[in-house]
Amino acid sequence: MALKRTTTVKKTQRNRTYFFSDVHLGLGNEEEDRQKETRLIRFLDYIERDAEQIFILGDLFDYWFEYRTVVQKGYYRLFAKFAELQEAGIRLFFIAGNHDYWMRDYFQKEFGMEVFFTPQEKEIQGKRFYLHHGDGLLKDDRGYRILKKILRSRFSIFLFSIIHPDVAGKIANWSSKTSREYTSSRAYEENGMLDFAVGKIKEGFQYVIMGHNHNPVFFKDGKGFYVNLGDWIFKNTYAVFDGKKLLLKEWKR
């Protein structure tokens, strides 16, 4: 009697944590935006094989305002991918940035995504991580910090919510452009972000990860590391942690 030959397929272990930020969907013309969304989905398709969890560190959108019963037009394919990742058992986290802070519960309810509006301290495979979008850290940026409190107040959000979405979108796009032009002219690493990260490393964090300034940085200080995730407008950079080391990489596919 012939023995039946059996084969086993070895499954890739999900043990990696991925980080990315500053995609700014909605920036540029329709074709550029579609290409960017497609590029991001290809990246998510690729990391689905071994990702345990994924952190988005803000500014996924160039503008996002979540009404109680209205969802912004577009990005159906990306949202479907988020749902697929969640169904595969991959944990999703979103730390809101300065361009997409006005969120409600849509991402939690639809994609099981955990959304945070403040920096987060996380322990990942025995290592301490400090995760921050990166805005508001300039030493001489008191004006922005005051404006940030005003814009994120419940009263401001209520006032904006009563504006028709089409009009609100035009106002928000103008504001986003102004904010981006202001941000691009500042030397963030020399004026606040790096000093802040080094301070957190001295507190005992092994990894401090931020975005916001669109400039990828990998900096070692003693036993700790500061990583800036760059952006997905030009650089397509991300970080991955496998439990032993953190790498900053560029997506080229």
MARDREN-817892 format. One line per 2 residues: number of its first residue (from 0); their letters; for each residue x, y, z of N, C-alpha, C, O. Coordinates in nm, 2 decimals. Layout:
N
NUM) A) X,Y,Z,X,Y,Z,X,Y,Z,X,Y,Z; ... $
//
This chain:
253
0) MA) 0.09,-0.12,0.00,0.00,0.00,0.00,0.09,0.12,0.00,0.18,0.14,0.09; 0.07,0.21,-0.09,0.15,0.33,-0.11,0.11,0.43,0.00,-0.01,0.46,0.03 $
2) LK) 0.21,0.49,0.06,0.19,0.59,0.16,0.16,0.72,0.09,0.22,0.76,-0.01; 0.06,0.79,0.14,0.02,0.92,0.08,0.12,1.03,0.13,0.14,1.04,0.25 $
4) RT) 0.17,1.10,0.03,0.27,1.20,0.07,0.20,1.33,0.11,0.11,1.38,0.04; 0.24,1.38,0.22,0.18,1.50,0.27,0.28,1.61,0.28,0.40,1.59,0.30 $
6) TT) 0.24,1.73,0.26,0.32,1.85,0.27,0.26,1.95,0.37,0.14,1.96,0.38; 0.35,2.02,0.44,0.30,2.12,0.53,0.35,2.25,0.49,0.46,2.27,0.44 $
8) VK) 0.27,2.35,0.50,0.30,2.49,0.46,0.33,2.57,0.59,0.25,2.58,0.68; 0.45,2.62,0.60,0.50,2.69,0.71,0.44,2.83,0.71,0.47,2.91,0.62 $
10) KT) 0.37,2.87,0.81,0.31,3.00,0.81,0.41,3.10,0.87,0.49,3.07,0.96; 0.42,3.22,0.81,0.50,3.32,0.86,0.45,3.37,0.99,0.33,3.40,1.01 $
12) QR) 0.54,3.38,1.09,0.50,3.42,1.22,0.47,3.57,1.23,0.55,3.65,1.17; 0.36,3.61,1.28,0.33,3.75,1.30,0.40,3.81,1.42,0.35,3.79,1.53 $
14) NR) 0.52,3.87,1.41,0.59,3.92,1.52,0.65,4.05,1.50,0.74,4.10,1.58; 0.61,4.12,1.39,0.67,4.25,1.36,0.57,4.37,1.38,0.45,4.35,1.36 $
16) TY) 0.63,4.48,1.43,0.55,4.60,1.44,0.60,4.70,1.34,0.72,4.73,1.33; 0.50,4.76,1.27,0.53,4.86,1.17,0.48,5.00,1.21,0.38,5.01,1.28 $
18) FF) 0.56,5.10,1.16,0.52,5.24,1.19,0.53,5.32,1.07,0.63,5.31,0.99; 0.44,5.40,1.04,0.45,5.50,0.93,0.36,5.63,0.97,0.28,5.62,1.05 $
20) SD) 0.39,5.73,0.89,0.32,5.86,0.92,0.32,5.95,0.80,0.39,5.92,0.70; 0.24,6.05,0.81,0.25,6.17,0.71,0.23,6.12,0.56,0.31,6.15,0.48 $
22) VH) 0.12,6.05,0.54,0.08,6.02,0.40,0.02,6.14,0.33,0.04,6.16,0.21; -0.06,6.21,0.41,-0.13,6.33,0.36,-0.22,6.30,0.24,-0.21,6.37,0.13 $
24) LG) -0.30,6.20,0.25,-0.40,6.17,0.15,-0.49,6.29,0.13,-0.54,6.35,0.23; -0.52,6.33,0.01,-0.59,6.45,-0.02,-0.51,6.57,-0.07,-0.56,6.67,-0.11 $
26) LG) -0.38,6.55,-0.05,-0.28,6.65,-0.10,-0.25,6.62,-0.25,-0.23,6.51,-0.29; -0.25,6.73,-0.33,-0.22,6.71,-0.47,-0.34,6.68,-0.55,-0.46,6.68,-0.50 $
28) NE) -0.32,6.66,-0.68,-0.44,6.63,-0.77,-0.49,6.49,-0.76,-0.43,6.41,-0.68; -0.60,6.46,-0.82,-0.67,6.33,-0.81,-0.58,6.22,-0.85,-0.58,6.12,-0.78 $
30) EE) -0.50,6.23,-0.96,-0.42,6.12,-1.00,-0.30,6.10,-0.91,-0.27,5.98,-0.88; -0.24,6.20,-0.86,-0.13,6.19,-0.76,-0.18,6.12,-0.63,-0.12,6.04,-0.57 $
32) DR) -0.30,6.16,-0.59,-0.36,6.10,-0.47,-0.39,5.96,-0.49,-0.37,5.88,-0.39; -0.44,5.92,-0.60,-0.47,5.78,-0.63,-0.35,5.69,-0.63,-0.34,5.58,-0.58 $
34) QK) -0.24,5.75,-0.69,-0.11,5.68,-0.69,-0.06,5.66,-0.55,0.00,5.55,-0.52; -0.07,5.76,-0.47,-0.02,5.75,-0.33,-0.10,5.64,-0.25,-0.04,5.56,-0.18 $
36) ET) -0.23,5.64,-0.27,-0.32,5.55,-0.20,-0.28,5.41,-0.25,-0.28,5.31,-0.17; -0.26,5.39,-0.38,-0.23,5.26,-0.43,-0.09,5.21,-0.38,-0.08,5.09,-0.34 $
38) RL) 0.00,5.30,-0.37,0.13,5.27,-0.31,0.12,5.22,-0.17,0.19,5.13,-0.13; 0.04,5.29,-0.09,0.02,5.26,0.05,-0.04,5.12,0.06,0.00,5.04,0.15 $
40) IR) -0.14,5.09,-0.02,-0.21,4.96,-0.01,-0.12,4.85,-0.05,-0.12,4.74,0.01; -0.03,4.87,-0.15,0.07,4.77,-0.18,0.16,4.74,-0.06,0.20,4.63,-0.04 $
42) FL) 0.20,4.84,0.01,0.28,4.83,0.13,0.21,4.75,0.23,0.26,4.66,0.29; 0.08,4.78,0.26,0.00,4.71,0.36,-0.02,4.56,0.32,-0.02,4.47,0.40 $
44) DY) -0.04,4.54,0.19,-0.05,4.40,0.14,0.08,4.32,0.17,0.07,4.21,0.21; 0.19,4.39,0.15,0.32,4.32,0.18,0.34,4.29,0.32,0.39,4.18,0.36 $
46) IE) 0.31,4.38,0.41,0.35,4.36,0.55,0.24,4.28,0.62,0.26,4.24,0.74; 0.13,4.25,0.56,0.02,4.17,0.62,0.07,4.03,0.66,0.02,3.97,0.75 $
48) RD) 0.17,3.98,0.59,0.22,3.85,0.61,0.29,3.83,0.74,0.28,3.72,0.80; 0.35,3.93,0.80,0.42,3.91,0.93,0.39,4.02,1.03,0.45,4.02,1.14 $
50) AE) 0.30,4.11,1.00,0.27,4.22,1.10,0.18,4.17,1.21,0.08,4.11,1.19; 0.23,4.20,1.33,0.14,4.18,1.45,0.06,4.30,1.48,-0.05,4.29,1.52 $
52) QI) 0.12,4.42,1.46,0.05,4.54,1.48,0.11,4.65,1.40,0.23,4.65,1.36; 0.03,4.75,1.37,0.07,4.87,1.28,0.03,5.00,1.35,-0.09,5.01,1.40 $
54) FI) 0.12,5.09,1.36,0.10,5.22,1.42,0.11,5.32,1.31,0.21,5.33,1.24; 0.00,5.40,1.30,0.00,5.52,1.21,0.02,5.64,1.30,-0.06,5.67,1.39 $
56) LG) 0.13,5.72,1.28,0.16,5.82,1.37,0.12,5.96,1.32,0.20,6.06,1.33; 0.00,5.97,1.27,-0.06,6.09,1.23,-0.05,6.14,1.09,0.04,6.09,1.02 $
58) DL) -0.14,6.23,1.05,-0.14,6.29,0.92,-0.15,6.19,0.81,-0.09,6.20,0.70; -0.23,6.09,0.83,-0.27,6.00,0.73,-0.34,6.07,0.62,-0.33,6.05,0.50 $
60) FD) -0.42,6.17,0.66,-0.49,6.26,0.57,-0.44,6.40,0.57,-0.39,6.44,0.68; -0.45,6.47,0.46,-0.41,6.61,0.47,-0.52,6.69,0.54,-0.49,6.80,0.59 $
62) YW) -0.64,6.64,0.53,-0.75,6.70,0.61,-0.85,6.59,0.63,-0.89,6.52,0.54; -0.89,6.58,0.76,-1.00,6.49,0.80,-1.09,6.55,0.90,-1.04,6.59,1.01 $
64) FE) -1.22,6.56,0.87,-1.31,6.60,0.98,-1.43,6.50,0.97,-1.49,6.48,0.87; -1.45,6.45,1.09,-1.55,6.34,1.10,-1.68,6.39,1.15,-1.69,6.42,1.27 $
66) YR) -1.78,6.40,1.07,-1.92,6.44,1.11,-1.98,6.31,1.17,-1.94,6.20,1.16; -2.09,6.34,1.24,-2.16,6.22,1.30,-2.22,6.12,1.21,-2.22,6.00,1.23 $
68) TV) -2.27,6.17,1.09,-2.34,6.08,1.00,-2.28,6.09,0.86,-2.33,6.03,0.76; -2.17,6.16,0.84,-2.11,6.18,0.71,-1.96,6.14,0.71,-1.89,6.18,0.80 $
70) VQ) -1.92,6.07,0.61,-1.78,6.03,0.59,-1.73,6.09,0.47,-1.79,6.09,0.36; -1.60,6.14,0.47,-1.55,6.21,0.36,-1.54,6.12,0.24,-1.52,6.00,0.25 $
72) KG) -1.56,6.17,0.12,-1.56,6.10,-0.01,-1.42,6.05,-0.03,-1.32,6.11,-0.01; -1.41,5.92,-0.09,-1.28,5.87,-0.13,-1.22,5.77,-0.03,-1.27,5.75,0.08 $
74) YY) -1.11,5.70,-0.08,-1.03,5.61,0.01,-1.11,5.48,0.05,-1.07,5.42,0.15; -1.20,5.45,-0.04,-1.28,5.32,-0.01,-1.18,5.20,-0.01,-1.19,5.11,0.08 $
76) RL) -1.09,5.20,-0.11,-1.00,5.09,-0.12,-0.90,5.08,0.01,-0.88,4.97,0.05; -0.86,5.19,0.06,-0.77,5.19,0.18,-0.85,5.14,0.30,-0.81,5.06,0.38 $
78) FA) -0.98,5.19,0.31,-1.06,5.15,0.42,-1.09,5.00,0.42,-1.10,4.94,0.52; -1.11,4.95,0.30,-1.14,4.81,0.28,-1.01,4.73,0.33,-1.02,4.62,0.39 $
80) KF) -0.90,4.78,0.30,-0.77,4.72,0.34,-0.76,4.72,0.49,-0.72,4.62,0.55; -0.79,4.83,0.55,-0.79,4.83,0.70,-0.88,4.73,0.76,-0.84,4.66,0.85 $
82) AE) -1.00,4.71,0.70,-1.09,4.61,0.75,-1.04,4.47,0.73,-1.05,4.39,0.82; -0.97,4.45,0.62,-0.91,4.32,0.60,-0.80,4.29,0.70,-0.78,4.18,0.74 $
84) LQ) -0.71,4.39,0.73,-0.61,4.37,0.83,-0.66,4.34,0.96,-0.61,4.25,1.03; -0.77,4.41,1.00,-0.83,4.38,1.13,-0.89,4.24,1.14,-0.88,4.17,1.24 $
86) EA) -0.95,4.20,1.03,-1.01,4.06,1.03,-0.90,3.96,1.03,-0.93,3.84,1.07; -0.78,3.99,0.98,-0.67,3.90,0.99,-0.60,3.89,1.13,-0.51,3.81,1.15 $
88) GI) -0.65,3.97,1.22,-0.60,3.97,1.36,-0.49,4.07,1.38,-0.42,4.06,1.49; -0.46,4.16,1.29,-0.36,4.25,1.31,-0.41,4.38,1.38,-0.51,4.43,1.34 $
90) RL) -0.34,4.42,1.49,-0.39,4.53,1.56,-0.35,4.66,1.49,-0.24,4.67,1.44; -0.44,4.76,1.49,-0.42,4.88,1.42,-0.43,5.00,1.52,-0.52,5.00,1.61 $
92) FF) -0.34,5.09,1.52,-0.33,5.20,1.61,-0.32,5.33,1.53,-0.24,5.33,1.43; -0.38,5.44,1.57,-0.37,5.56,1.50,-0.35,5.67,1.61,-0.44,5.70,1.69 $
94) IA) -0.24,5.74,1.60,-0.22,5.86,1.69,-0.24,5.98,1.60,-0.17,6.01,1.51; -0.35,6.05,1.63,-0.39,6.16,1.54,-0.29,6.27,1.53,-0.22,6.30,1.63 $
96) GN) -0.27,6.32,1.41,-0.18,6.43,1.38,-0.24,6.56,1.38,-0.36,6.57,1.40; -0.17,6.67,1.34,-0.23,6.80,1.34,-0.32,6.82,1.22,-0.39,6.92,1.22 $
98) HD) -0.31,6.73,1.12,-0.40,6.75,1.00,-0.52,6.66,1.01,-0.61,6.68,0.93; -0.52,6.56,1.10,-0.64,6.47,1.10,-0.68,6.45,1.25,-0.72,6.34,1.28 $
100) YW) -0.67,6.55,1.32,-0.71,6.54,1.47,-0.86,6.53,1.49,-0.90,6.46,1.59; -0.94,6.59,1.40,-1.08,6.59,1.43,-1.15,6.46,1.39,-1.22,6.45,1.29 $
102) MR) -1.13,6.36,1.47,-1.18,6.23,1.45,-1.28,6.20,1.55,-1.28,6.25,1.67; -1.38,6.11,1.52,-1.47,6.07,1.62,-1.45,5.92,1.64,-1.34,5.88,1.69 $
104) DY) -1.55,5.83,1.61,-1.54,5.69,1.64,-1.55,5.60,1.52,-1.56,5.48,1.53; -1.54,5.66,1.40,-1.55,5.59,1.27,-1.45,5.48,1.26,-1.48,5.37,1.23 $
106) FQ) -1.32,5.51,1.29,-1.22,5.42,1.27,-1.22,5.31,1.37,-1.19,5.19,1.34; -1.26,5.34,1.49,-1.28,5.23,1.59,-1.39,5.14,1.56,-1.37,5.02,1.56 $
108) KE) -1.51,5.19,1.52,-1.62,5.10,1.49,-1.61,5.02,1.36,-1.65,4.91,1.36; -1.55,5.08,1.26,-1.55,5.02,1.13,-1.42,4.93,1.11,-1.43,4.82,1.05 $
110) FG) -1.31,4.96,1.17,-1.19,4.89,1.15,-1.12,4.83,1.28,-1.01,4.78,1.27; -1.19,4.85,1.39,-1.13,4.81,1.52,-1.00,4.88,1.55,-0.92,4.82,1.62 $
112) ME) -0.98,5.00,1.50,-0.86,5.07,1.51,-0.86,5.15,1.65,-0.96,5.21,1.68; -0.75,5.14,1.72,-0.74,5.22,1.85,-0.69,5.36,1.81,-0.58,5.37,1.76 $
114) VF) -0.77,5.46,1.84,-0.73,5.60,1.81,-0.69,5.67,1.94,-0.76,5.67,2.04; -0.58,5.75,1.93,-0.53,5.82,2.04,-0.51,5.97,2.00,-0.48,6.00,1.89 $
116) FT) -0.54,6.06,2.09,-0.52,6.20,2.07,-0.41,6.26,2.15,-0.39,6.38,2.15; -0.33,6.18,2.21,-0.22,6.22,2.29,-0.10,6.12,2.26,-0.13,6.01,2.22 $
118) PQ) 0.02,6.16,2.29,0.14,6.07,2.27,0.12,5.95,2.36,0.05,5.95,2.46; 0.17,5.83,2.31,0.15,5.71,2.38,0.28,5.64,2.42,0.38,5.65,2.35 $
120) EK) 0.28,5.58,2.54,0.39,5.50,2.59,0.35,5.35,2.57,0.25,5.31,2.62; 0.43,5.28,2.50,0.39,5.14,2.47,0.51,5.05,2.50,0.63,5.08,2.48 $
122) EI) 0.48,4.93,2.55,0.59,4.83,2.57,0.56,4.72,2.46,0.46,4.66,2.45; 0.66,4.71,2.37,0.66,4.61,2.26,0.77,4.51,2.27,0.89,4.55,2.26 $
124) QG) 0.73,4.39,2.29,0.83,4.28,2.31,0.94,4.32,2.41,1.06,4.29,2.38; 0.90,4.37,2.52,0.99,4.40,2.63,1.07,4.53,2.62,1.15,4.56,2.70 $
126) KR) 1.04,4.61,2.51,1.11,4.74,2.49,1.01,4.85,2.51,0.89,4.84,2.47; 1.06,4.96,2.57,0.98,5.08,2.59,0.98,5.17,2.47,1.09,5.21,2.43 $
128) FY) 0.86,5.21,2.42,0.85,5.30,2.31,0.77,5.42,2.35,0.67,5.41,2.42; 0.82,5.54,2.30,0.74,5.66,2.32,0.70,5.71,2.18,0.79,5.73,2.09 $
130) LH) 0.57,5.72,2.15,0.52,5.75,2.02,0.45,5.88,2.02,0.36,5.91,2.10; 0.48,5.97,1.93,0.43,6.11,1.93,0.43,6.15,1.78,0.52,6.12,1.70 $
132) HG) 0.32,6.22,1.74,0.32,6.27,1.61,0.43,6.37,1.58,0.50,6.36,1.48; 0.46,6.45,1.68,0.58,6.54,1.67,0.55,6.69,1.66,0.64,6.77,1.67 $
134) DG) 0.42,6.72,1.65,0.38,6.86,1.65,0.39,6.93,1.78,0.37,6.86,1.89; 0.42,7.06,1.78,0.42,7.14,1.91,0.54,7.13,1.99,0.54,7.16,2.11 $
136) LL) 0.65,7.08,1.93,0.77,7.06,2.01,0.88,7.16,1.99,0.99,7.16,2.05; 0.85,7.26,1.90,0.95,7.36,1.88,0.96,7.45,2.00,0.86,7.48,2.06 $
138) KD) 1.08,7.49,2.04,1.10,7.57,2.16,1.04,7.70,2.15,0.99,7.76,2.25; 1.03,7.76,2.03,0.98,7.89,2.01,0.84,7.89,1.94,0.81,7.99,1.87 $
140) DR) 0.77,7.79,1.96,0.64,7.77,1.89,0.52,7.78,1.98,0.43,7.71,1.98; 0.53,7.88,2.07,0.42,7.90,2.17,0.29,7.93,2.10,0.19,7.89,2.15 $
142) GY) 0.30,8.01,1.99,0.18,8.05,1.92,0.11,7.93,1.87,-0.02,7.92,1.87; 0.18,7.83,1.81,0.12,7.71,1.76,0.05,7.63,1.87,-0.06,7.58,1.86 $
144) RI) 0.11,7.62,1.99,0.06,7.54,2.10,-0.07,7.61,2.15,-0.16,7.54,2.19; -0.08,7.74,2.15,-0.20,7.81,2.19,-0.31,7.78,2.08,-0.42,7.75,2.12 $
146) LK) -0.27,7.80,1.96,-0.37,7.77,1.85,-0.42,7.63,1.85,-0.54,7.60,1.82; -0.33,7.54,1.88,-0.36,7.39,1.89,-0.47,7.37,1.99,-0.57,7.29,1.97 $
148) KI) -0.46,7.43,2.11,-0.57,7.42,2.21,-0.70,7.47,2.17,-0.81,7.42,2.20; -0.69,7.59,2.09,-0.82,7.65,2.05,-0.89,7.56,1.94,-1.01,7.53,1.95 $
150) LR) -0.81,7.52,1.85,-0.87,7.44,1.74,-0.92,7.30,1.79,-1.02,7.25,1.73; -0.86,7.25,1.89,-0.90,7.12,1.94,-1.01,7.12,2.05,-1.04,7.02,2.11 $
152) SR) -1.05,7.24,2.08,-1.15,7.26,2.18,-1.29,7.21,2.13,-1.31,7.21,2.01; -1.37,7.16,2.22,-1.51,7.11,2.18,-1.59,7.22,2.11,-1.66,7.19,2.02 $
154) FS) -1.57,7.35,2.16,-1.65,7.45,2.10,-1.61,7.48,1.95,-1.70,7.50,1.87; -1.48,7.48,1.93,-1.43,7.50,1.79,-1.48,7.38,1.70,-1.52,7.41,1.58 $
156) IF) -1.47,7.26,1.75,-1.52,7.15,1.67,-1.67,7.16,1.64,-1.71,7.12,1.53; -1.74,7.20,1.74,-1.89,7.22,1.72,-1.91,7.32,1.61,-2.00,7.30,1.52 $
158) LF) -1.85,7.44,1.62,-1.87,7.54,1.52,-1.83,7.49,1.38,-1.91,7.52,1.28; -1.73,7.42,1.37,-1.69,7.37,1.23,-1.79,7.27,1.18,-1.81,7.26,1.06 $
160) SI) -1.85,7.19,1.27,-1.94,7.08,1.23,-2.07,7.13,1.17,-2.13,7.06,1.10; -2.10,7.26,1.20,-2.23,7.31,1.15,-2.21,7.37,1.01,-2.31,7.42,0.95 $
162) IH) -2.08,7.38,0.96,-2.06,7.43,0.83,-2.08,7.31,0.73,-2.05,7.20,0.76; -2.13,7.34,0.61,-2.16,7.24,0.51,-2.02,7.17,0.48,-1.92,7.24,0.46 $
164) PD) -2.02,7.04,0.46,-1.90,6.97,0.43,-1.82,7.02,0.31,-1.70,7.03,0.32; -1.89,7.06,0.21,-1.82,7.11,0.09,-1.74,7.24,0.12,-1.63,7.26,0.08 $
166) VA) -1.81,7.33,0.20,-1.74,7.46,0.23,-1.63,7.43,0.34,-1.52,7.49,0.33; -1.66,7.34,0.43,-1.56,7.31,0.54,-1.44,7.25,0.47,-1.33,7.28,0.52 $
168) GK) -1.45,7.17,0.37,-1.34,7.11,0.30,-1.25,7.22,0.24,-1.13,7.21,0.25; -1.31,7.32,0.18,-1.23,7.42,0.11,-1.15,7.50,0.22,-1.03,7.54,0.20 $
170) IA) -1.22,7.53,0.33,-1.15,7.60,0.44,-1.03,7.52,0.49,-0.92,7.57,0.52; -1.06,7.39,0.52,-0.96,7.30,0.58,-0.84,7.28,0.48,-0.73,7.28,0.53 $
172) NW) -0.87,7.27,0.35,-0.76,7.26,0.26,-0.67,7.38,0.25,-0.55,7.37,0.24; -0.73,7.50,0.26,-0.65,7.62,0.27,-0.57,7.62,0.39,-0.45,7.66,0.39 $
174) SS) -0.63,7.58,0.51,-0.56,7.58,0.63,-0.44,7.48,0.63,-0.33,7.51,0.68; -0.47,7.36,0.57,-0.36,7.26,0.57,-0.24,7.31,0.48,-0.13,7.29,0.52 $
176) KT) -0.27,7.37,0.37,-0.16,7.43,0.29,-0.08,7.53,0.36,0.04,7.53,0.35; -0.15,7.62,0.43,-0.08,7.72,0.51,0.01,7.66,0.62,0.13,7.70,0.64 $
178) SR) -0.05,7.56,0.69,0.03,7.49,0.79,0.15,7.42,0.74,0.26,7.42,0.80; 0.13,7.35,0.62,0.24,7.28,0.56,0.36,7.37,0.52,0.47,7.34,0.53 $
180) EY) 0.32,7.49,0.46,0.42,7.58,0.42,0.50,7.63,0.54,0.62,7.65,0.53; 0.43,7.65,0.65,0.49,7.70,0.77,0.59,7.59,0.83,0.70,7.62,0.87 $
182) TS) 0.54,7.47,0.83,0.61,7.36,0.88,0.74,7.34,0.80,0.85,7.31,0.86; 0.73,7.34,0.67,0.85,7.31,0.59,0.96,7.41,0.60,1.08,7.39,0.56 $
184) SR) 0.93,7.53,0.66,1.04,7.63,0.68,1.11,7.63,0.81,1.20,7.71,0.84; 1.07,7.53,0.90,1.13,7.52,1.03,1.23,7.41,1.04,1.21,7.31,0.98 $
186) AY) 1.34,7.44,1.11,1.44,7.34,1.14,1.40,7.26,1.26,1.45,7.29,1.37; 1.32,7.16,1.25,1.26,7.09,1.36,1.37,7.02,1.44,1.37,7.02,1.57 $
188) EE) 1.46,6.94,1.38,1.55,6.86,1.45,1.65,6.95,1.53,1.69,6.91,1.64; 1.68,7.07,1.48,1.77,7.16,1.56,1.70,7.24,1.66,1.76,7.32,1.74 $
190) NG) 1.57,7.23,1.66,1.49,7.32,1.75,1.38,7.25,1.82,1.26,7.30,1.81; 1.40,7.15,1.89,1.30,7.09,1.97,1.28,6.94,1.96,1.28,6.87,2.07 $
192) ML) 1.26,6.88,1.85,1.23,6.74,1.84,1.34,6.65,1.88,1.31,6.56,1.96; 1.46,6.68,1.84,1.57,6.59,1.88,1.60,6.60,2.03,1.62,6.50,2.10 $
194) DF) 1.59,6.73,2.08,1.61,6.75,2.23,1.51,6.67,2.31,1.53,6.61,2.41; 1.38,6.68,2.26,1.27,6.62,2.32,1.29,6.46,2.33,1.28,6.40,2.43 $
196) AV) 1.34,6.41,2.21,1.36,6.27,2.20,1.47,6.22,2.29,1.46,6.12,2.36; 1.58,6.30,2.30,1.69,6.26,2.39,1.65,6.26,2.53,1.69,6.18,2.61 $
198) GK) 1.56,6.36,2.57,1.51,6.36,2.70,1.43,6.24,2.74,1.44,6.19,2.85; 1.35,6.19,2.64,1.27,6.07,2.66,1.36,5.95,2.68,1.33,5.86,2.75 $
200) IK) 1.47,5.94,2.60,1.56,5.83,2.61,1.63,5.83,2.75,1.65,5.73,2.81; 1.66,5.95,2.80,1.71,5.96,2.93,1.62,5.91,3.04,1.66,5.87,3.15 $
202) EG) 1.49,5.92,3.01,1.38,5.87,3.10,1.37,5.72,3.10,1.31,5.66,3.19; 1.44,5.66,3.01,1.44,5.51,3.00,1.37,5.45,2.88,1.36,5.33,2.87 $
204) FQ) 1.33,5.53,2.79,1.27,5.47,2.67,1.38,5.43,2.57,1.47,5.50,2.54; 1.36,5.31,2.52,1.46,5.26,2.42,1.44,5.32,2.28,1.54,5.34,2.21 $
206) YV) 1.31,5.35,2.25,1.28,5.40,2.12,1.18,5.52,2.13,1.08,5.51,2.20; 1.22,5.63,2.06,1.13,5.74,2.05,1.10,5.76,1.90,1.19,5.78,1.82 $
208) IM) 0.97,5.75,1.87,0.93,5.75,1.72,0.84,5.87,1.70,0.74,5.88,1.77; 0.86,5.95,1.60,0.78,6.06,1.56,0.77,6.07,1.41,0.84,6.00,1.34 $
210) GH) 0.68,6.17,1.37,0.67,6.20,1.23,0.67,6.35,1.22,0.76,6.42,1.27; 0.58,6.41,1.14,0.55,6.55,1.14,0.64,6.63,1.05,0.58,6.71,0.97 $
212) NH) 0.77,6.62,1.06,0.85,6.71,0.98,0.89,6.66,0.84,0.96,6.72,0.77; 0.85,6.53,0.81,0.87,6.47,0.68,1.02,6.44,0.65,1.05,6.42,0.53 $
214) NP) 1.10,6.44,0.75,1.24,6.42,0.72,1.29,6.30,0.80,1.30,6.30,0.92; 1.31,6.18,0.73,1.35,6.06,0.80,1.48,6.08,0.87,1.58,6.12,0.82 $
216) VF) 1.48,6.03,1.00,1.60,6.05,1.09,1.61,5.92,1.17,1.51,5.86,1.22; 1.73,5.87,1.18,1.77,5.76,1.27,1.89,5.80,1.35,2.00,5.81,1.30 $
218) FK) 1.86,5.83,1.48,1.96,5.88,1.56,1.98,5.80,1.69,1.88,5.77,1.76; 2.10,5.76,1.72,2.13,5.68,1.84,2.19,5.77,1.95,2.28,5.86,1.93 $
220) DG) 2.14,5.76,2.07,2.19,5.83,2.18,2.20,5.73,2.30,2.10,5.69,2.36; 2.32,5.70,2.33,2.35,5.60,2.44,2.28,5.47,2.40,2.31,5.41,2.30 $
222) KG) 2.19,5.42,2.49,2.12,5.30,2.46,1.99,5.31,2.40,1.91,5.21,2.38; 1.96,5.43,2.36,1.83,5.46,2.30,1.84,5.51,2.15,1.94,5.55,2.11 $
224) FY) 1.72,5.51,2.08,1.72,5.56,1.95,1.60,5.65,1.92,1.49,5.63,1.98; 1.63,5.76,1.85,1.52,5.84,1.80,1.50,5.82,1.65,1.60,5.83,1.57 $
226) VN) 1.38,5.80,1.61,1.35,5.77,1.47,1.24,5.87,1.43,1.13,5.88,1.49; 1.26,5.94,1.32,1.16,6.02,1.25,1.12,5.94,1.13,1.20,5.91,1.05 $
228) LG) 0.99,5.92,1.11,0.94,5.83,1.01,0.94,5.89,0.87,0.91,5.82,0.77; 0.97,6.02,0.85,0.97,6.08,0.72,0.82,6.10,0.67,0.73,6.14,0.74 $
230) DW) 0.80,6.07,0.54,0.67,6.09,0.48,0.64,5.99,0.37,0.73,5.91,0.33; 0.52,5.99,0.32,0.48,5.91,0.20,0.44,6.01,0.08,0.37,5.96,-0.01 $
232) IF) 0.49,6.13,0.09,0.47,6.22,-0.02,0.58,6.21,-0.12,0.56,6.20,-0.24; 0.70,6.20,-0.07,0.82,6.19,-0.15,0.91,6.07,-0.12,0.97,6.00,-0.20 $
234) KN) 0.92,6.04,0.02,1.02,5.94,0.06,0.97,5.80,0.09,1.05,5.71,0.07; 0.84,5.78,0.12,0.79,5.65,0.14,0.86,5.57,0.24,0.90,5.45,0.21 $
236) TY) 0.89,5.63,0.35,0.97,5.56,0.45,0.88,5.51,0.57,0.78,5.57,0.60; 0.93,5.41,0.63,0.86,5.35,0.75,0.96,5.28,0.84,1.08,5.26,0.80 $
238) AV) 0.92,5.24,0.96,1.00,5.17,1.05,0.94,5.03,1.08,0.82,5.02,1.08; 1.03,4.94,1.11,0.98,4.80,1.15,1.06,4.75,1.26,1.19,4.77,1.26 $
240) FD) 1.00,4.69,1.36,1.06,4.64,1.48,1.03,4.49,1.49,0.91,4.45,1.48; 1.14,4.41,1.50,1.12,4.26,1.50,1.14,4.20,1.64,1.15,4.08,1.65 $
242) GK) 1.15,4.28,1.74,1.17,4.23,1.87,1.31,4.25,1.92,1.34,4.24,2.04; 1.40,4.26,1.82,1.55,4.28,1.85,1.60,4.41,1.81,1.68,4.47,1.88 $
244) KL) 1.56,4.46,1.69,1.61,4.59,1.65,1.50,4.66,1.56,1.41,4.60,1.51; 1.52,4.79,1.56,1.43,4.87,1.48,1.51,4.92,1.36,1.62,4.97,1.37 $
246) LL) 1.44,4.91,1.24,1.50,4.96,1.12,1.41,5.06,1.05,1.29,5.06,1.06; 1.48,5.16,0.99,1.41,5.26,0.91,1.43,5.23,0.76,1.55,5.22,0.72 $
248) KE) 1.32,5.20,0.69,1.33,5.16,0.55,1.25,5.24,0.46,1.17,5.33,0.50; 1.28,5.22,0.33,1.21,5.29,0.22,1.13,5.19,0.14,1.19,5.09,0.10 $
250) WK) 1.00,5.22,0.11,0.92,5.14,0.03,0.94,5.18,-0.12,0.92,5.29,-0.15; 0.99,5.08,-0.20,1.02,5.11,-0.34,0.94,5.03,-0.44,0.97,5.04,-0.56 $
252) R) 0.83,4.96,-0.40,0.76,4.88,-0.49,0.63,4.95,-0.54,0.56,4.89,-0.62 $
//
